[in-house]
Amino acid sequence: MVFFIFGLFLGSFLNNIALRLEKKEDFLFSRSKCPYCQKILTWKELIPLLSFLIQKGKCTSCGSPISLRYPLVEIFTGLWVFLLAKTVFISSSLNGPFSFLQFFEFLFYLIFLSTLFVLALYDLKTFLIDDKLIILGIVLGLIFISFKIYFHLPLRDFSYLLNYFFFQFGKFEPIFSSFLLSSIFALIYFLTQGKGIGFGDVKTAFLIGLFLRPGDGLFSILLASFFGSLYGIYLILKTKKFHQPIPFVPFLFLGVLTTIFWGKSLTQFYFNLLSF
């Protein structure tokens, strides 16, 4: 429950960053305000989820409706933060229920997923990728790799057997994974002359590879393609148009989440089906 509540506050913060990036505003020092009447919001109006419910989804000053994006992002973030904590602290090969190493591993994955989530929210509205966030994520990834090497920690397996189909590169496996995932997207980008995917997706794939092993990364891309295809079919049925741009980073984020939380169960189920 503690992690879920923490996730609500984190979701509010991440949503704020994405919105400020969309509007080209400073997200560190500027105050939150109503987008309609420009009233500066008080702390009572900024409590995640609770303020939305108390205010009945309306601004206390002008009565304008508050976008459902705010509570939905907060609840969604609370859920994936809770599941991440469960994955790292409970389903862990490290010794002890809450060890020093587990805490820092949780922190690295938390910042990684938070960065990817802001990229997804930003891409969802603008169809663009913010390079500053990509650079931040890559720097974090390199620190994460150094952390793993220094403490002699193995990279986590989030899928069943998939990583064993690749050569073992030891300490350099995250770099191999990054180049593998980004190369796949780069190939699609150049073959389609940028019409299939944007170059921002190439950079995002490189970032994902720093945190996921090759098999896990490929499974994430497969899931992202599946989720994106479902959304594409929905758009075609809704608009009757076959050629429409689709922001892909949100589906990459969903693919990564699914792999981290349920990847082993899904891939084991698949391999079990093949064994019949």
C-alpha positions in Angstrom: 0.0 0.0 0.0 2.9 2.3 0.8 4.3 1.8 -2.7 1.0 2.4 -4.3 0.5 5.7 -2.5 4.1 6.7 -3.3 3.2 5.9 -7.0 0.2 8.2 -6.9 2.5 11.1 -6.0 5.1 10.0 -8.5 2.5 9.8 -11.2 1.3 13.4 -10.4 4.9 14.6 -10.7 5.6 12.6 -14.0 2.4 13.9 -15.5 3.4 17.4 -14.6 6.8 17.0 -16.3 5.2 15.7 -19.5 2.6 18.5 -19.6 5.3 21.1 -19.0 7.4 19.7 -21.8 4.5 19.7 -24.1 3.9 23.5 -23.4 7.7 24.3 -23.4 7.4 25.4 -19.7 9.8 25.0 -16.8 8.7 22.0 -14.7 11.1 22.5 -11.8 10.3 26.0 -10.5 7.0 27.2 -12.0 3.8 26.7 -10.0 0.9 24.5 -11.1 -2.1 26.4 -12.3 -5.6 25.9 -13.8 -5.2 25.8 -17.6 -8.5 27.8 -18.0 -8.5 30.6 -15.4 -4.7 30.5 -14.7 -5.3 30.4 -10.9 -2.2 29.1 -9.0 -3.2 25.9 -7.3 -2.7 25.4 -3.5 -1.3 22.3 -1.9 -4.8 21.1 -1.1 -5.7 21.1 -4.8 -2.6 19.1 -5.7 -3.1 16.0 -3.5 -3.0 13.1 -6.0 -6.4 11.5 -6.7 -7.9 12.8 -3.4 -8.1 16.4 -4.6 -9.8 15.3 -7.8 -12.4 13.4 -5.9 -13.0 16.2 -3.3 -13.3 18.8 -6.0 -15.6 16.5 -8.0 -13.3 16.8 -11.0 -13.7 20.6 -11.3 -11.5 23.7 -10.6 -12.5 25.3 -7.3 -12.0 28.8 -8.9 -13.7 28.7 -12.3 -15.5 25.4 -12.2 -13.9 24.1 -15.4 -13.6 20.3 -15.7 -10.3 18.7 -14.7 -9.0 16.3 -17.3 -9.3 12.6 -16.5 -5.7 12.3 -17.5 -4.6 13.4 -14.0 -6.3 10.7 -11.9 -5.8 8.0 -14.5 -2.0 8.7 -14.8 -1.7 8.7 -11.0 -3.6 5.5 -10.5 -1.7 3.8 -13.3 1.6 4.9 -11.9 0.6 3.7 -8.4 -0.2 0.3 -9.8 3.1 -0.2 -11.8 5.2 1.1 -8.9 3.5 -1.4 -6.6 4.1 -4.2 -9.0 7.8 -3.1 -9.5 8.3 -3.2 -5.7 6.7 -6.7 -5.6 9.0 -7.9 -8.4 12.2 -6.5 -6.9 11.7 -7.0 -3.2 9.7 -10.3 -3.2 10.6 -12.1 -6.4 14.3 -11.5 -6.0 17.4 -13.7 -6.0 19.2 -11.2 -3.7 19.5 -12.2 -0.1 17.3 -10.6 2.5 13.7 -9.2 2.2 14.8 -5.5 1.9 18.6 -5.4 1.3 20.7 -2.4 0.4 21.3 -3.9 -3.1 17.6 -4.5 -3.6 16.8 -0.9 -2.7 19.2 0.5 -5.3 18.1 -2.0 -7.9 14.5 -0.9 -7.3 15.6 2.8 -7.5 17.3 2.2 -10.9 14.3 0.4 -12.4 12.0 3.1 -10.9 13.9 5.9 -12.6 14.2 4.0 -15.8 10.5 3.3 -16.0 9.6 6.8 -14.9 11.8 8.3 -17.7 10.2 5.9 -20.2 6.7 6.8 -19.0 7.3 10.5 -19.4 8.6 9.8 -22.9 5.4 7.8 -23.6 3.2 10.6 -22.3 5.0 13.2 -24.3 5.0 11.1 -27.5 1.3 10.4 -27.0 0.4 14.1 -27.4 3.2 15.4 -29.6 4.4 12.4 -31.7 7.9 13.5 -30.7 10.7 12.3 -28.4 12.5 14.6 -26.0 16.2 14.1 -26.4 17.0 15.5 -22.9 15.1 12.6 -21.4 16.8 10.1 -23.7 20.2 11.4 -22.6 19.1 11.3 -18.9 18.0 7.7 -19.4 21.2 6.6 -21.1 23.4 8.2 -18.4 21.3 6.4 -15.8 21.6 3.1 -17.7 25.4 3.4 -17.8 25.4 4.1 -14.0 23.1 1.1 -13.6 25.5 -1.2 -15.5 28.4 0.0 -13.4 26.4 -0.7 -10.3 25.7 -4.3 -11.5 29.4 -4.8 -12.4 30.8 -3.4 -9.1 28.5 -5.5 -6.9 28.9 -8.6 -9.2 25.1 -8.7 -9.7 23.7 -10.7 -12.6 21.3 -9.1 -15.0 17.7 -10.1 -14.3 15.8 -12.5 -16.5 12.3 -11.3 -17.1 11.4 -14.1 -19.6 11.7 -17.8 -19.7 14.7 -19.2 -21.7 14.6 -16.3 -24.3 18.0 -14.9 -23.2 19.7 -18.2 -23.8 19.2 -17.9 -27.5 21.9 -15.2 -27.6 25.6 -15.3 -27.1 26.7 -14.4 -23.5 28.6 -11.1 -23.6 29.1 -10.9 -19.9 29.7 -7.3 -18.7 29.0 -6.0 -22.2 25.6 -7.6 -22.7 23.6 -4.4 -22.0 25.6 -2.6 -24.7 25.0 -5.5 -27.1 21.3 -5.5 -26.2 21.1 -1.7 -26.8 22.6 -2.0 -30.3 20.6 -5.0 -31.1 17.2 -3.4 -30.3 18.1 0.0 -31.8 19.4 -1.7 -35.0 16.1 -3.4 -35.6 14.3 -0.1 -35.3 17.0 1.7 -37.4 16.6 -0.9 -40.1 12.8 -0.4 -40.2 13.3 3.4 -40.1 15.7 3.4 -43.2 13.7 0.8 -45.1 10.5 2.8 -44.8 12.3 6.2 -45.1 11.0 7.2 -41.8 7.3 6.4 -42.6 7.1 3.2 -40.6 8.6 4.5 -37.4 10.3 7.7 -36.2 14.0 8.0 -35.3 12.9 8.7 -31.8 11.8 5.1 -31.5 15.4 4.0 -32.4 16.8 6.1 -29.6 14.1 4.8 -27.2 15.0 1.2 -28.1 18.7 1.9 -27.3 17.7 3.1 -23.9 15.5 0.0 -23.2 18.4 -2.2 -24.1 20.6 -0.8 -21.3 18.1 -2.2 -18.7 16.8 -5.4 -20.4 18.7 -8.5 -21.6 18.4 -9.2 -25.4 15.7 -11.8 -25.2 13.6 -9.6 -22.8 14.1 -6.6 -25.0 12.9 -8.4 -28.1 9.9 -9.8 -26.2 9.1 -6.2 -25.1 9.2 -5.1 -28.8 7.0 -8.0 -29.8 4.5 -7.1 -27.2 4.6 -3.4 -28.1 4.0 -4.3 -31.8 1.0 -6.5 -30.7 -0.5 -3.7 -28.5 0.2 -1.1 -31.3 -1.5 -3.4 -33.8 -4.6 -3.7 -31.7 -4.7 0.1 -31.3 -4.2 0.5 -35.1 -7.1 -1.8 -35.8 -9.3 0.2 -33.4 -8.3 3.5 -35.2 -9.1 2.0 -38.6 -12.5 0.8 -37.5 -13.2 4.1 -35.8 -12.0 6.5 -38.5 -12.2 4.3 -41.6 -8.7 5.6 -42.5 -5.8 3.2 -43.1 -2.8 5.5 -43.0 -2.6 7.3 -39.6 0.4 8.1 -37.4 0.6 6.2 -34.2 2.8 7.1 -31.2 4.8 4.0 -30.6 6.6 4.8 -27.3 3.5 4.3 -25.2 3.3 0.8 -26.5 7.0 0.2 -25.9 6.4 1.3 -22.3 3.5 -1.2 -22.0 5.6 -3.9 -23.6 8.4 -3.3 -21.1 6.0 -3.3 -18.2 4.4 -6.5 -19.3 7.8 -8.2 -19.8 9.1 -7.1 -16.3 5.9 -8.2 -14.5 4.6 -11.1 -16.4 7.3 -12.0 -19.0 8.3 -15.3 -17.4 4.8 -16.5 -17.0 3.9 -15.6 -20.6 7.0 -17.1 -22.2 6.8 -20.2 -20.1 3.2 -20.7 -21.1 4.2 -20.3 -24.8 7.1 -22.8 -24.5 4.8 -25.3 -22.7 2.4 -25.1 -25.6 5.2 -25.9 -28.0 6.2 -28.9 -26.0 2.8 -30.6 -26.5 
